[in-house]
Amino acid sequence: MVTEPGEEHKDNRNIHSAYQGAIRSQTNISLKREMKIRPQIILAILVLGIVSCLSIFQDGDQYIAIVTGCTGGIIALGMKLLDGE
């Protein structure tokens, strides 16, 4: 039986060996895109929320800066979660 040029380099899915590396790299990318939430980030969001809530009920102007900073930290960590790390 006569085969076409390059036919002997095809696998059982009829894909030429030159393209198999590209196909493997694309499948690896899809596997790496699973979103895994680190527990440290969730804990940091919870702690910043608690510190912010406790600072709201304190007297003094310095606590406003603490609430603002904690809120900014929560927003930054939330954006990190949305970006998928």
C-alpha positions in Angstrom: 0.0 0.0 0.0 1.4 3.4 -1.0 1.0 6.3 1.5 1.2 10.0 0.8 4.2 12.0 1.9 4.0 12.5 5.7 1.3 9.9 6.1 3.6 7.6 8.1 3.9 10.3 10.7 0.2 10.5 11.6 -1.1 9.0 14.8 -4.3 7.1 15.4 -6.4 10.3 15.4 -5.0 11.1 11.9 -3.0 14.1 13.3 0.4 14.8 11.8 3.2 14.6 14.3 4.3 18.2 13.6 0.9 19.4 15.1 0.9 17.1 18.1 3.1 19.5 20.2 0.8 22.4 19.6 -2.2 20.3 20.5 -0.6 19.1 23.7 0.3 22.7 24.7 -3.2 23.9 24.2 -4.7 21.1 26.3 -2.2 21.9 29.1 -3.3 25.5 29.1 -7.0 24.6 29.6 -6.0 22.4 32.5 -4.0 25.1 34.2 -7.0 27.6 34.0 -8.8 25.9 36.8 -9.6 28.5 39.4 -8.1 27.5 42.8 -8.8 29.9 45.6 -6.1 30.0 48.1 -7.2 29.9 51.7 -4.8 32.6 52.7 -6.6 35.1 50.4 -10.0 34.2 51.9 -8.6 34.4 55.4 -7.0 37.8 54.6 -10.4 39.1 53.3 -12.1 37.9 56.5 -9.5 39.4 58.8 -9.5 42.8 57.0 -13.3 42.8 57.2 -13.2 42.1 60.9 -10.6 44.8 61.6 -12.6 47.3 59.5 -15.8 46.5 61.3 -14.1 46.9 64.7 -12.5 50.2 63.7 -15.9 51.7 62.6 -17.1 51.6 66.2 -14.0 53.3 67.7 -13.7 57.0 68.5 -11.1 59.0 66.7 -10.0 60.2 63.3 -7.2 57.7 62.9 -9.7 54.8 62.7 -11.1 56.3 59.5 -7.8 55.6 57.8 -7.8 52.0 59.1 -11.3 51.5 57.7 -10.3 53.0 54.3 -7.1 50.9 54.1 -8.9 47.7 55.0 -11.6 48.4 52.4 -8.9 49.0 49.8 -7.3 45.7 50.8 -10.5 43.8 50.4 -11.1 45.3 47.0 -7.6 44.5 45.9 -7.8 40.9 47.0 -11.2 40.6 45.4 -9.8 41.8 42.1 -7.0 39.3 42.5 -9.6 36.5 42.8 -11.5 37.8 39.8 -8.3 37.8 37.7 -7.8 34.2 38.5 -4.4 34.8 40.1 
